[in-house]
Amino acid sequence: MAKESRGQRVEVRCIACCSLFKARTADLYRGWARSCSKACAARIREVKARKPEKYARMKRNFEDYIADAIILGEIDVKKKV
Ligand SMILES: [Zn+2]
């Protein structure tokens, strides 16, 4: 776990409220770090349960954003874990 405390941080947009927050790239690669707060995480879970299509769309937008960040060099893919 010691290794986990380091790691690059990037600014990403919360898929629930669209505000910017800092996420660790390691978490992004694992598919975590999609929301800025616990409240937004709860909102996302609710959308996922009630409106799966909407959730899929949100998730896709987020993944496109991450892909763009990788292309732009904002996320160092060499640090992929
Ligand atoms: Zn949020």
PDB file of the backbone (N, CA, C, O) and the ligand in Angstrom, with CONECT records:
HET     ZN  A 101       1
ATOM      1  N   MET A   1       0.820  -1.224   0.000  1.00  0.00           N
ATOM      2  CA  MET A   1       0.000   0.000   0.000  1.00  0.00           C
ATOM      3  C   MET A   1       0.850   1.268   0.000  1.00  0.00           C
ATOM      4  O   MET A   1       0.390   2.323  -0.439  1.00  0.00           O
ATOM      5  N   ALA A   2       2.072   1.172   0.484  1.00  0.00           N
ATOM      6  CA  ALA A   2       2.925   2.358   0.582  1.00  0.00           C
ATOM      7  C   ALA A   2       3.099   3.029  -0.775  1.00  0.00           C
ATOM      8  O   ALA A   2       3.131   4.253  -0.899  1.00  0.00           O
ATOM      9  N   LYS A   3       3.211   2.171  -1.784  1.00  0.00           N
ATOM     10  CA  LYS A   3       3.385   2.662  -3.144  1.00  0.00           C
ATOM     11  C   LYS A   3       2.173   3.499  -3.587  1.00  0.00           C
ATOM     12  O   LYS A   3       2.304   4.433  -4.379  1.00  0.00           O
ATOM     13  N   GLU A   4       1.014   3.150  -3.070  1.00  0.00           N
ATOM     14  CA  GLU A   4      -0.237   3.791  -3.478  1.00  0.00           C
ATOM     15  C   GLU A   4      -0.342   5.262  -3.054  1.00  0.00           C
ATOM     16  O   GLU A   4      -1.053   6.051  -3.677  1.00  0.00           O
ATOM     17  N   SER A   5       0.369   5.606  -1.999  1.00  0.00           N
ATOM     18  CA  SER A   5       0.235   6.971  -1.487  1.00  0.00           C
ATOM     19  C   SER A   5       0.911   7.988  -2.410  1.00  0.00           C
ATOM     20  O   SER A   5       0.585   9.174  -2.381  1.00  0.00           O
ATOM     21  N   ARG A   6       1.852   7.515  -3.225  1.00  0.00           N
ATOM     22  CA  ARG A   6       2.450   8.429  -4.190  1.00  0.00           C
ATOM     23  C   ARG A   6       1.568   8.454  -5.431  1.00  0.00           C
ATOM     24  O   ARG A   6       0.403   8.058  -5.400  1.00  0.00           O
ATOM     25  N   GLY A   7       2.145   8.920  -6.498  1.00  0.00           N
ATOM     26  CA  GLY A   7       1.409   8.842  -7.744  1.00  0.00           C
ATOM     27  C   GLY A   7       0.963  10.198  -8.216  1.00  0.00           C
ATOM     28  O   GLY A   7       0.703  11.121  -7.444  1.00  0.00           O
ATOM     29  N   GLN A   8       0.889  10.266  -9.502  1.00  0.00           N
ATOM     30  CA  GLN A   8       0.539  11.499 -10.170  1.00  0.00           C
ATOM     31  C   GLN A   8      -0.928  11.837  -9.948  1.00  0.00           C
ATOM     32  O   GLN A   8      -1.793  10.963  -9.906  1.00  0.00           O
ATOM     33  N   ARG A   9      -1.173  13.121  -9.808  1.00  0.00           N
ATOM     34  CA  ARG A   9      -2.555  13.559  -9.690  1.00  0.00           C
ATOM     35  C   ARG A   9      -2.910  14.418 -10.887  1.00  0.00           C
ATOM     36  O   ARG A   9      -2.103  15.220 -11.356  1.00  0.00           O
ATOM     37  N   VAL A  10      -4.096  14.244 -11.361  1.00  0.00           N
ATOM     38  CA  VAL A  10      -4.556  15.052 -12.484  1.00  0.00           C
ATOM     39  C   VAL A  10      -5.908  15.643 -12.145  1.00  0.00           C
ATOM     40  O   VAL A  10      -6.653  15.132 -11.310  1.00  0.00           O
ATOM     41  N   GLU A  11      -6.196  16.745 -12.829  1.00  0.00           N
ATOM     42  CA  GLU A  11      -7.484  17.366 -12.629  1.00  0.00           C
ATOM     43  C   GLU A  11      -8.484  16.719 -13.572  1.00  0.00           C
ATOM     44  O   GLU A  11      -8.265  16.664 -14.782  1.00  0.00           O
ATOM     45  N   VAL A  12      -9.571  16.234 -13.017  1.00  0.00           N
ATOM     46  CA  VAL A  12     -10.622  15.646 -13.847  1.00  0.00           C
ATOM     47  C   VAL A  12     -11.971  16.234 -13.427  1.00  0.00           C
ATOM     48  O   VAL A  12     -12.106  16.846 -12.368  1.00  0.00           O
ATOM     49  N   ARG A  13     -12.945  16.030 -14.281  1.00  0.00           N
ATOM     50  CA  ARG A  13     -14.275  16.531 -13.975  1.00  0.00           C
ATOM     51  C   ARG A  13     -15.135  15.434 -13.377  1.00  0.00           C
ATOM     52  O   ARG A  13     -15.192  14.311 -13.877  1.00  0.00           O
ATOM     53  N   CYS A  14     -15.787  15.788 -12.315  1.00  0.00           N
ATOM     54  CA  CYS A  14     -16.738  14.889 -11.667  1.00  0.00           C
ATOM     55  C   CYS A  14     -17.861  14.564 -12.655  1.00  0.00           C
ATOM     56  O   CYS A  14     -18.391  15.469 -13.299  1.00  0.00           O
ATOM     57  N   ILE A  15     -18.227  13.294 -12.784  1.00  0.00           N
ATOM     58  CA  ILE A  15     -19.277  12.971 -13.758  1.00  0.00           C
ATOM     59  C   ILE A  15     -20.676  13.316 -13.241  1.00  0.00           C
ATOM     60  O   ILE A  15     -21.641  13.324 -14.005  1.00  0.00           O
ATOM     61  N   ALA A  16     -20.777  13.597 -11.961  1.00  0.00           N
ATOM     62  CA  ALA A  16     -22.082  13.966 -11.410  1.00  0.00           C
ATOM     63  C   ALA A  16     -22.319  15.472 -11.479  1.00  0.00           C
ATOM     64  O   ALA A  16     -23.376  15.906 -11.938  1.00  0.00           O
ATOM     65  N   CYS A  17     -21.352  16.280 -11.029  1.00  0.00           N
ATOM     66  CA  CYS A  17     -21.601  17.727 -10.948  1.00  0.00           C
ATOM     67  C   CYS A  17     -20.689  18.542 -11.874  1.00  0.00           C
ATOM     68  O   CYS A  17     -20.820  19.763 -11.959  1.00  0.00           O
ATOM     69  N   CYS A  18     -19.774  17.867 -12.563  1.00  0.00           N
ATOM     70  CA  CYS A  18     -18.880  18.504 -13.538  1.00  0.00           C
ATOM     71  C   CYS A  18     -17.868  19.468 -12.929  1.00  0.00           C
ATOM     72  O   CYS A  18     -17.233  20.229 -13.659  1.00  0.00           O
ATOM     73  N   SER A  19     -17.705  19.452 -11.625  1.00  0.00           N
ATOM     74  CA  SER A  19     -16.671  20.316 -11.069  1.00  0.00           C
ATOM     75  C   SER A  19     -15.326  19.598 -11.148  1.00  0.00           C
ATOM     76  O   SER A  19     -15.252  18.369 -11.165  1.00  0.00           O
ATOM     77  N   LEU A  20     -14.277  20.397 -11.196  1.00  0.00           N
ATOM     78  CA  LEU A  20     -12.940  19.828 -11.310  1.00  0.00           C
ATOM     79  C   LEU A  20     -12.452  19.354  -9.954  1.00  0.00           C
ATOM     80  O   LEU A  20     -12.683  20.002  -8.932  1.00  0.00           O
ATOM     81  N   PHE A  21     -11.786  18.233  -9.958  1.00  0.00           N
ATOM     82  CA  PHE A  21     -11.158  17.757  -8.732  1.00  0.00           C
ATOM     83  C   PHE A  21      -9.892  16.999  -9.093  1.00  0.00           C
ATOM     84  O   PHE A  21      -9.694  16.583 -10.235  1.00  0.00           O
ATOM     85  N   LYS A  22      -9.051  16.833  -8.099  1.00  0.00           N
ATOM     86  CA  LYS A  22      -7.792  16.124  -8.335  1.00  0.00           C
ATOM     87  C   LYS A  22      -7.978  14.643  -8.061  1.00  0.00           C
ATOM     88  O   LYS A  22      -8.472  14.241  -7.007  1.00  0.00           O
ATOM     89  N   ALA A  23      -7.574  13.850  -9.028  1.00  0.00           N
ATOM     90  CA  ALA A  23      -7.671  12.408  -8.853  1.00  0.00           C
ATOM     91  C   ALA A  23      -6.316  11.783  -9.126  1.00  0.00           C
ATOM     92  O   ALA A  23      -5.528  12.303  -9.916  1.00  0.00           O
ATOM     93  N   ARG A  24      -6.055  10.683  -8.479  1.00  0.00           N
ATOM     94  CA  ARG A  24      -4.813   9.981  -8.764  1.00  0.00           C
ATOM     95  C   ARG A  24      -4.991   9.166 -10.031  1.00  0.00           C
ATOM     96  O   ARG A  24      -6.022   8.525 -10.235  1.00  0.00           O
ATOM     97  N   THR A  25      -3.971   9.198 -10.880  1.00  0.00           N
ATOM     98  CA  THR A  25      -4.067   8.469 -12.143  1.00  0.00           C
ATOM     99  C   THR A  25      -4.280   6.982 -11.883  1.00  0.00           C
ATOM    100  O   THR A  25      -5.003   6.317 -12.625  1.00  0.00           O
ATOM    101  N   ALA A  26      -3.659   6.467 -10.841  1.00  0.00           N
ATOM    102  CA  ALA A  26      -3.823   5.044 -10.515  1.00  0.00           C
ATOM    103  C   ALA A  26      -5.297   4.715 -10.303  1.00  0.00           C
ATOM    104  O   ALA A  26      -5.780   3.668 -10.735  1.00  0.00           O
ATOM    105  N   ASP A  27      -6.006   5.625  -9.631  1.00  0.00           N
ATOM    106  CA  ASP A  27      -7.440   5.408  -9.399  1.00  0.00           C
ATOM    107  C   ASP A  27      -8.224   5.498 -10.704  1.00  0.00           C
ATOM    108  O   ASP A  27      -9.176   4.749 -10.926  1.00  0.00           O
ATOM    109  N   LEU A  28      -7.814   6.419 -11.554  1.00  0.00           N
ATOM    110  CA  LEU A  28      -8.506   6.571 -12.840  1.00  0.00           C
ATOM    111  C   LEU A  28      -8.405   5.294 -13.654  1.00  0.00           C
ATOM    112  O   LEU A  28      -9.382   4.840 -14.249  1.00  0.00           O
ATOM    113  N   TYR A  29      -7.226   4.730 -13.670  1.00  0.00           N
ATOM    114  CA  TYR A  29      -7.037   3.514 -14.458  1.00  0.00           C
ATOM    115  C   TYR A  29      -7.853   2.359 -13.909  1.00  0.00           C
ATOM    116  O   TYR A  29      -8.250   1.456 -14.645  1.00  0.00           O
ATOM    117  N   ARG A  30      -8.092   2.398 -12.630  1.00  0.00           N
ATOM    118  CA  ARG A  30      -8.896   1.332 -12.041  1.00  0.00           C
ATOM    119  C   ARG A  30     -10.388   1.573 -12.228  1.00  0.00           C
ATOM    120  O   ARG A  30     -11.217   0.729 -11.886  1.00  0.00           O
ATOM    121  N   GLY A  31     -10.714   2.743 -12.778  1.00  0.00           N
ATOM    122  CA  GLY A  31     -12.124   3.053 -12.968  1.00  0.00           C
ATOM    123  C   GLY A  31     -12.743   3.671 -11.722  1.00  0.00           C
ATOM    124  O   GLY A  31     -13.964   3.751 -11.590  1.00  0.00           O
ATOM    125  N   TRP A  32     -11.860   4.113 -10.793  1.00  0.00           N
ATOM    126  CA  TRP A  32     -12.343   4.821  -9.624  1.00  0.00           C
ATOM    127  C   TRP A  32     -12.242   6.306  -9.928  1.00  0.00           C
ATOM    128  O   TRP A  32     -12.038   6.715 -11.071  1.00  0.00           O
ATOM    129  N   ALA A  33     -12.390   7.093  -8.889  1.00  0.00           N
ATOM    130  CA  ALA A  33     -12.170   8.535  -9.030  1.00  0.00           C
ATOM    131  C   ALA A  33     -13.027   9.151 -10.114  1.00  0.00           C
ATOM    132  O   ALA A  33     -12.523   9.852 -10.991  1.00  0.00           O
ATOM    133  N   ARG A  34     -14.309   8.893 -10.054  1.00  0.00           N
ATOM    134  CA  ARG A  34     -15.203   9.482 -11.047  1.00  0.00           C
ATOM    135  C   ARG A  34     -15.977  10.649 -10.462  1.00  0.00           C
ATOM    136  O   ARG A  34     -16.653  11.382 -11.183  1.00  0.00           O
ATOM    137  N   SER A  35     -15.875  10.814  -9.168  1.00  0.00           N
ATOM    138  CA  SER A  35     -16.660  11.869  -8.538  1.00  0.00           C
ATOM    139  C   SER A  35     -15.799  12.650  -7.551  1.00  0.00           C
ATOM    140  O   SER A  35     -14.798  12.154  -7.035  1.00  0.00           O
ATOM    141  N   CYS A  36     -16.227  13.898  -7.306  1.00  0.00           N
ATOM    142  CA  CYS A  36     -15.425  14.804  -6.492  1.00  0.00           C
ATOM    143  C   CYS A  36     -15.673  14.597  -5.008  1.00  0.00           C
ATOM    144  O   CYS A  36     -14.857  15.012  -4.185  1.00  0.00           O
ATOM    145  N   SER A  37     -16.773  13.970  -4.654  1.00  0.00           N
ATOM    146  CA  SER A  37     -17.134  13.864  -3.248  1.00  0.00           C
ATOM    147  C   SER A  37     -17.984  12.629  -3.003  1.00  0.00           C
ATOM    148  O   SER A  37     -18.449  11.976  -3.938  1.00  0.00           O
ATOM    149  N   LYS A  38     -18.171  12.330  -1.754  1.00  0.00           N
ATOM    150  CA  LYS A  38     -19.019  11.187  -1.395  1.00  0.00           C
ATOM    151  C   LYS A  38     -20.465  11.423  -1.832  1.00  0.00           C
ATOM    152  O   LYS A  38     -21.171  10.494  -2.224  1.00  0.00           O
ATOM    153  N   ALA A  39     -20.886  12.674  -1.759  1.00  0.00           N
ATOM    154  CA  ALA A  39     -22.255  13.009  -2.171  1.00  0.00           C
ATOM    155  C   ALA A  39     -22.451  12.719  -3.651  1.00  0.00           C
ATOM    156  O   ALA A  39     -23.474  12.166  -4.056  1.00  0.00           O
ATOM    157  N   CYS A  40     -21.467  13.094  -4.449  1.00  0.00           N
ATOM    158  CA  CYS A  40     -21.565  12.826  -5.887  1.00  0.00           C
ATOM    159  C   CYS A  40     -21.468  11.341  -6.163  1.00  0.00           C
ATOM    160  O   CYS A  40     -22.135  10.834  -7.065  1.00  0.00           O
ATOM    161  N   ALA A  41     -20.649  10.637  -5.404  1.00  0.00           N
ATOM    162  CA  ALA A  41     -20.537   9.186  -5.584  1.00  0.00           C
ATOM    163  C   ALA A  41     -21.899   8.547  -5.348  1.00  0.00           C
ATOM    164  O   ALA A  41     -22.287   7.620  -6.059  1.00  0.00           O
ATOM    165  N   ALA A  42     -22.617   9.038  -4.357  1.00  0.00           N
ATOM    166  CA  ALA A  42     -23.953   8.521  -4.048  1.00  0.00           C
ATOM    167  C   ALA A  42     -24.915   8.835  -5.191  1.00  0.00           C
ATOM    168  O   ALA A  42     -25.739   8.002  -5.569  1.00  0.00           O
ATOM    169  N   ARG A  43     -24.799  10.043  -5.736  1.00  0.00           N
ATOM    170  CA  ARG A  43     -25.649  10.425  -6.877  1.00  0.00           C
ATOM    171  C   ARG A  43     -25.397   9.516  -8.059  1.00  0.00           C
ATOM    172  O   ARG A  43     -26.329   9.082  -8.735  1.00  0.00           O
ATOM    173  N   ILE A  44     -24.137   9.234  -8.301  1.00  0.00           N
ATOM    174  CA  ILE A  44     -23.781   8.371  -9.431  1.00  0.00           C
ATOM    175  C   ILE A  44     -24.358   6.975  -9.231  1.00  0.00           C
ATOM    176  O   ILE A  44     -24.880   6.367 -10.165  1.00  0.00           O
ATOM    177  N   ARG A  45     -24.255   6.471  -7.987  1.00  0.00           N
ATOM    178  CA  ARG A  45     -24.812   5.145  -7.709  1.00  0.00           C
ATOM    179  C   ARG A  45     -26.313   5.119  -7.966  1.00  0.00           C
ATOM    180  O   ARG A  45     -26.855   4.137  -8.473  1.00  0.00           O
ATOM    181  N   GLU A  46     -26.965   6.204  -7.611  1.00  0.00           N
ATOM    182  CA  GLU A  46     -28.410   6.294  -7.805  1.00  0.00           C
ATOM    183  C   GLU A  46     -28.769   6.295  -9.294  1.00  0.00           C
ATOM    184  O   GLU A  46     -29.691   5.606  -9.730  1.00  0.00           O
ATOM    185  N   VAL A  47     -28.013   7.088 -10.060  1.00  0.00           N
ATOM    186  CA  VAL A  47     -28.247   7.127 -11.506  1.00  0.00           C
ATOM    187  C   VAL A  47     -28.011   5.746 -12.101  1.00  0.00           C
ATOM    188  O   VAL A  47     -28.768   5.277 -12.952  1.00  0.00           O
ATOM    189  N   LYS A  48     -26.955   5.114 -11.637  1.00  0.00           N
ATOM    190  CA  LYS A  48     -26.603   3.785 -12.144  1.00  0.00           C
ATOM    191  C   LYS A  48     -27.740   2.795 -11.901  1.00  0.00           C
ATOM    192  O   LYS A  48     -28.046   1.966 -12.758  1.00  0.00           O
ATOM    193  N   ALA A  49     -28.358   2.890 -10.731  1.00  0.00           N
ATOM    194  CA  ALA A  49     -29.433   1.970 -10.373  1.00  0.00           C
ATOM    195  C   ALA A  49     -30.737   2.291 -11.106  1.00  0.00           C
ATOM    196  O   ALA A  49     -31.457   1.392 -11.541  1.00  0.00           O
ATOM    197  N   ARG A  50     -31.028   3.594 -11.235  1.00  0.00           N
ATOM    198  CA  ARG A  50     -32.328   3.981 -11.794  1.00  0.00           C
ATOM    199  C   ARG A  50     -32.331   4.227 -13.283  1.00  0.00           C
ATOM    200  O   ARG A  50     -33.304   3.927 -13.975  1.00  0.00           O
ATOM    201  N   LYS A  51     -31.224   4.781 -13.776  1.00  0.00           N
ATOM    202  CA  LYS A  51     -31.154   5.121 -15.198  1.00  0.00           C
ATOM    203  C   LYS A  51     -29.856   4.613 -15.795  1.00  0.00           C
ATOM    204  O   LYS A  51     -28.922   5.383 -16.018  1.00  0.00           O
ATOM    205  N   PRO A  52     -29.800   3.321 -16.053  1.00  0.00           N
ATOM    206  CA  PRO A  52     -28.550   2.730 -16.550  1.00  0.00           C
ATOM    207  C   PRO A  52     -28.041   3.378 -17.842  1.00  0.00           C
ATOM    208  O   PRO A  52     -26.832   3.495 -18.043  1.00  0.00           O
ATOM    209  N   GLU A  53     -28.970   3.802 -18.721  1.00  0.00           N
ATOM    210  CA  GLU A  53     -28.518   4.408 -19.992  1.00  0.00           C
ATOM    211  C   GLU A  53     -27.833   5.739 -19.718  1.00  0.00           C
ATOM    212  O   GLU A  53     -26.814   6.071 -20.324  1.00  0.00           O
ATOM    213  N   LYS A  54     -28.413   6.489 -18.796  1.00  0.00           N
ATOM    214  CA  LYS A  54     -27.820   7.779 -18.463  1.00  0.00           C
ATOM    215  C   LYS A  54     -26.445   7.577 -17.835  1.00  0.00           C
ATOM    216  O   LYS A  54     -25.496   8.303 -18.133  1.00  0.00           O
ATOM    217  N   TYR A  55     -26.358   6.589 -16.970  1.00  0.00           N
ATOM    218  CA  TYR A  55     -25.079   6.289 -16.331  1.00  0.00           C
ATOM    219  C   TYR A  55     -24.039   5.904 -17.378  1.00  0.00           C
ATOM    220  O   TYR A  55     -22.894   6.353 -17.323  1.00  0.00           O
ATOM    221  N   ALA A  56     -24.446   5.073 -18.327  1.00  0.00           N
ATOM    222  CA  ALA A  56     -23.524   4.632 -19.378  1.00  0.00           C
ATOM    223  C   ALA A  56     -23.002   5.829 -20.163  1.00  0.00           C
ATOM    224  O   ALA A  56     -21.835   5.884 -20.550  1.00  0.00           O
ATOM    225  N   ARG A  57     -23.913   6.797 -20.389  1.00  0.00           N
ATOM    226  CA  ARG A  57     -23.523   8.002 -21.129  1.00  0.00           C
ATOM    227  C   ARG A  57     -22.519   8.834 -20.328  1.00  0.00           C
ATOM    228  O   ARG A  57     -21.522   9.314 -20.866  1.00  0.00           O
ATOM    229  N   MET A  58     -22.799   8.991 -19.051  1.00  0.00           N
ATOM    230  CA  MET A  58     -21.899   9.752 -18.176  1.00  0.00           C
ATOM    231  C   MET A  58     -20.517   9.107 -18.140  1.00  0.00           C
ATOM    232  O   MET A  58     -19.485   9.773 -18.217  1.00  0.00           O
ATOM    233  N   LYS A  59     -20.543   7.791 -18.020  1.00  0.00           N
ATOM    234  CA  LYS A  59     -19.303   7.037 -17.919  1.00  0.00           C
ATOM    235  C   LYS A  59     -18.498   7.164 -19.209  1.00  0.00           C
ATOM    236  O   LYS A  59     -17.276   7.310 -19.189  1.00  0.00           O
ATOM    237  N   ARG A  60     -19.220   7.104 -20.334  1.00  0.00           N
ATOM    238  CA  ARG A  60     -18.555   7.207 -21.633  1.00  0.00           C
ATOM    239  C   ARG A  60     -17.912   8.583 -21.793  1.00  0.00           C
ATOM    240  O   ARG A  60     -16.781   8.695 -22.266  1.00  0.00           O
ATOM    241  N   ASN A  61     -18.633   9.618 -21.401  1.00  0.00           N
ATOM    242  CA  ASN A  61     -18.081  10.969 -21.467  1.00  0.00           C
ATOM    243  C   ASN A  61     -16.821  11.077 -20.639  1.00  0.00           C
ATOM    244  O   ASN A  61     -15.833  11.683 -21.054  1.00  0.00           O
ATOM    245  N   PHE A  62     -16.872  10.482 -19.465  1.00  0.00           N
ATOM    246  CA  PHE A  62     -15.725  10.540 -18.575  1.00  0.00           C
ATOM    247  C   PHE A  62     -14.539   9.813 -19.201  1.00  0.00           C
ATOM    248  O   PHE A  62     -13.410  10.301 -19.162  1.00  0.00           O
ATOM    249  N   GLU A  63     -14.803   8.656 -19.771  1.00  0.00           N
ATOM    250  CA  GLU A  63     -13.718   7.882 -20.369  1.00  0.00           C
ATOM    251  C   GLU A  63     -13.127   8.586 -21.585  1.00  0.00           C
ATOM    252  O   GLU A  63     -11.925   8.502 -21.836  1.00  0.00           O
ATOM    253  N   ASP A  64     -13.978   9.281 -22.338  1.00  0.00           N
ATOM    254  CA  ASP A  64     -13.477  10.075 -23.458  1.00  0.00           C
ATOM    255  C   ASP A  64     -12.558  11.174 -22.945  1.00  0.00           C
ATOM    256  O   ASP A  64     -11.514  11.463 -23.531  1.00  0.00           O
ATOM    257  N   TYR A  65     -12.969  11.775 -21.843  1.00  0.00           N
ATOM    258  CA  TYR A  65     -12.179  12.842 -21.256  1.00  0.00           C
ATOM    259  C   TYR A  65     -10.811  12.321 -20.823  1.00  0.00           C
ATOM    260  O   TYR A  65      -9.788  12.962 -21.062  1.00  0.00           O
ATOM    261  N   ILE A  66     -10.807  11.167 -20.191  1.00  0.00           N
ATOM    262  CA  ILE A  66      -9.544  10.563 -19.760  1.00  0.00           C
ATOM    263  C   ILE A  66      -8.674  10.229 -20.966  1.00  0.00           C
ATOM    264  O   ILE A  66      -7.464  10.459 -20.956  1.00  0.00           O
ATOM    265  N   ALA A  67      -9.306   9.683 -22.008  1.00  0.00           N
ATOM    266  CA  ALA A  67      -8.557   9.346 -23.218  1.00  0.00           C
ATOM    267  C   ALA A  67      -7.924  10.599 -23.812  1.00  0.00           C
ATOM    268  O   ALA A  67      -6.780  10.564 -24.265  1.00  0.00           O
ATOM    269  N   ASP A  68      -8.668  11.711 -23.813  1.00  0.00           N
ATOM    270  CA  ASP A  68      -8.131  12.975 -24.304  1.00  0.00           C
ATOM    271  C   ASP A  68      -6.949  13.422 -23.466  1.00  0.00           C
ATOM    272  O   ASP A  68      -5.936  13.881 -23.994  1.00  0.00           O
ATOM    273  N   ALA A  69      -7.086  13.285 -22.163  1.00  0.00           N
ATOM    274  CA  ALA A  69      -6.023  13.705 -21.257  1.00  0.00           C
ATOM    275  C   ALA A  69      -4.751  12.903 -21.513  1.00  0.00           C
ATOM    276  O   ALA A  69      -3.642  13.433 -21.431  1.00  0.00           O
ATOM    277  N   ILE A  70      -4.923  11.635 -21.818  1.00  0.00           N
ATOM    278  CA  ILE A  70      -3.760  10.789 -22.108  1.00  0.00           C
ATOM    279  C   ILE A  70      -3.109  11.251 -23.417  1.00  0.00           C
ATOM    280  O   ILE A  70      -1.886  11.356 -23.511  1.00  0.00           O
ATOM    281  N   ILE A  71      -3.937  11.522 -24.410  1.00  0.00           N
ATOM    282  CA  ILE A  71      -3.428  11.980 -25.703  1.00  0.00           C
ATOM    283  C   ILE A  71      -2.697  13.310 -25.544  1.00  0.00           C
ATOM    284  O   ILE A  71      -1.641  13.525 -26.139  1.00  0.00           O
ATOM    285  N   LEU A  72      -3.264  14.187 -24.743  1.00  0.00           N
ATOM    286  CA  LEU A  72      -2.663  15.504 -24.531  1.00  0.00           C
ATOM    287  C   LEU A  72      -1.448  15.459 -23.606  1.00  0.00           C
ATOM    288  O   LEU A  72      -0.766  16.466 -23.414  1.00  0.00           O
ATOM    289  N   GLY A  73      -1.187  14.287 -23.037  1.00  0.00           N
ATOM    290  CA  GLY A  73      -0.023  14.151 -22.169  1.00  0.00           C
ATOM    291  C   GLY A  73      -0.261  14.614 -20.746  1.00  0.00           C
ATOM    292  O   GLY A  73       0.677  14.746 -19.960  1.00  0.00           O
ATOM    293  N   GLU A  74      -1.515  14.859 -20.421  1.00  0.00           N
ATOM    294  CA  GLU A  74      -1.806  15.279 -19.051  1.00  0.00           C
ATOM    295  C   GLU A  74      -1.724  14.118 -18.081  1.00  0.00           C
ATOM    296  O   GLU A  74      -1.495  14.300 -16.885  1.00  0.00           O
ATOM    297  N   ILE A  75      -1.913  12.927 -18.615  1.00  0.00           N
ATOM    298  CA  ILE A  75      -1.742  11.728 -17.822  1.00  0.00           C
ATOM    299  C   ILE A  75      -0.611  10.929 -18.435  1.00  0.00           C
ATOM    300  O   ILE A  75      -0.611  10.651 -19.634  1.00  0.00           O
ATOM    301  N   ASP A  76       0.336  10.569 -17.621  1.00  0.00           N
ATOM    302  CA  ASP A  76       1.483   9.820 -18.104  1.00  0.00           C
ATOM    303  C   ASP A  76       1.144   8.334 -18.131  1.00  0.00           C
ATOM    304  O   ASP A  76       1.047   7.689 -17.087  1.00  0.00           O
ATOM    305  N   VAL A  77       0.969   7.806 -19.321  1.00  0.00           N
ATOM    306  CA  VAL A  77       0.561   6.399 -19.437  1.00  0.00           C
ATOM    307  C   VAL A  77       1.642   5.436 -18.980  1.00  0.00           C
ATOM    308  O   VAL A  77       1.363   4.281 -18.657  1.00  0.00           O
ATOM    309  N   LYS A  78       2.873   5.915 -18.955  1.00  0.00           N
ATOM    310  CA  LYS A  78       3.947   5.037 -18.498  1.00  0.00           C
ATOM    311  C   LYS A  78       3.807   4.695 -17.018  1.00  0.00           C
ATOM    312  O   LYS A  78       4.360   3.709 -16.532  1.00  0.00           O
ATOM    313  N   LYS A  79       3.056   5.532 -16.322  1.00  0.00           N
ATOM    314  CA  LYS A  79       2.875   5.287 -14.898  1.00  0.00           C
ATOM    315  C   LYS A  79       1.678   4.394 -14.606  1.00  0.00           C
ATOM    316  O   LYS A  79       1.281   4.206 -13.456  1.00  0.00           O
ATOM    317  N   LYS A  80       1.125   3.858 -15.661  1.00  0.00           N
ATOM    318  CA  LYS A  80      -0.027   2.975 -15.509  1.00  0.00           C
ATOM    319  C   LYS A  80       0.285   1.843 -14.521  1.00  0.00           C
ATOM    320  O   LYS A  80       1.363   1.249 -14.533  1.00  0.00           O
ATOM    321  N   VAL A  81      -0.680   1.581 -13.692  1.00  0.00           N
ATOM    322  CA  VAL A  81      -0.476   0.502 -12.708  1.00  0.00           C
ATOM    323  C   VAL A  81      -1.475  -0.613 -12.935  1.00  0.00           C
ATOM    324  O   VAL A  81      -1.464  -1.608 -12.210  1.00  0.00           O
TER     325      VAL A  81
HETATM  326 ZN    ZN A 101     -19.168  16.211  -7.989  1.00  0.00          ZN2+
END
